[in-house]
Amino acid sequence: MVHLYKELQPTDHFEITLPHALSTNERQLLTLFYQPLTGAEPVSLYLTLWAEAEHPSSYEMTHYYLMNVLTMPIGKVFEARVALEAIGLLRTWRKDGGDSRRFIYELVRPLDAHSFFHDPLLSMFLYSKIGEHAYRKLRQRFLTQTSKESYEEVTRSFIDVYKPVHTNVPKDFYEEPEKSQQDYPFYYEQFDFNLLKSGLSEQLVPSSALTVEAREMIAKLAFLYHLSPLDMQKVVILALDDHMKLPTERLKKAAADYYKLTISKDAPKLAKTFGQKPAMTPQNLSKEQERLHYLETTPPLQVLREINNGKEPIPASVQLAEDLVVQYGMPIGVVNVLLEYVMLSTDMKLPRKYVEQIADHWNRKDLKTAKEAMELARLERDKYAQWKNEKTAKSTNAANAANQTRKPGRKTNYREEQVPDWFYKRDDKAQEATPADSSVDFEKERQKILEKLGQQDGQVN
């Protein structure tokens, strides 16, 4: 999945459009029908976009905001977006502009229960996820209809009530009707209908029976049951009724019967064509690879929260991390390494000027990954320690100058804080370390941080 989520970066901006107001009933459909198909994360993304669209914000939003709200790395946000697109709940437009990209997300209303259950792919997908008992309960709940057997329909048609009036209408009044949008992106033209018709004579199956609706149903059933055009020839012959038509219900039943007789009695299942590579699972990673994977995929806010023993970081730290990602455009992995490095070298502090000084250096180096940032931090450790010491020396000189300007004998309420011994010992150790030892010391300090966080070797959050 790594090659996919590179299509989306935390700094990419987006806006949301909501063409139709969504109702409580559609929220139920999302939860009960779509969530078993896509999982909880895509539905959470949909609900978040829905909430934001109902109350448009006056500022531009970035995907870094979604990462923090959903507590997901950028790869998971991308996977959730793709799942919504595939199931027909989201349409996406992208505009590239230099180093930045902009997206428009248009929320699509869920299918109503009747359309959902009569779609062969969606209904079978749901059946395979929740089982027969729960599937029947949903059908009974949402498809219950009042019996009309003893009633006669007396509804007036349009032409019974209205009659046309001849007037001169401007030509530009009429607009081209939009093409009917499919319920979800399924390109049935990819099915080889020429091969299907090559084995069906006009006398056996007339061309008029292969309507647009029938062709779409044939392609969906072939995809669902993994049947070839030659297999679908037999299905079409079985589904043909006395009027030489191909009703959708007969096509569905014929395909299901053919599948049970020739392939399997178990219902077919649908699986995603993308996912995390097996090599990226924690069991297959070394300690260093596991740590790099964690830094590359975890939002900086979550890293700050975990280092703070689960407590929320102060707003200044949150704003600093957000500025590094959004304002300075630094990759997530690089930001995490930077925050971790500074806290290691400053006794868990985050001085903004010191962080920005290193961030400016890393931006000029054009670092892209956590591994590159970690290697540069090891090589430049002495330089960064010098920057920190210069800052400390300037602060000390300023304090001494202020003390000298005070009049002798004048009492003040100022009490100078005593600097603990470990502060100087920490700097002495940093200066005594050689470049060869710095890597080892850095890794030891990293392990101390992991112990403070309560993480064990081989564990990834």
Summary of the structure (lengths in Angstrom):
residues: 461
radius of gyration: 31.9
end to end distance: 18.0
largest distance: 117.4
contacts: 1176
relative contact order: 0.07
helix: 59%
strand: 5%
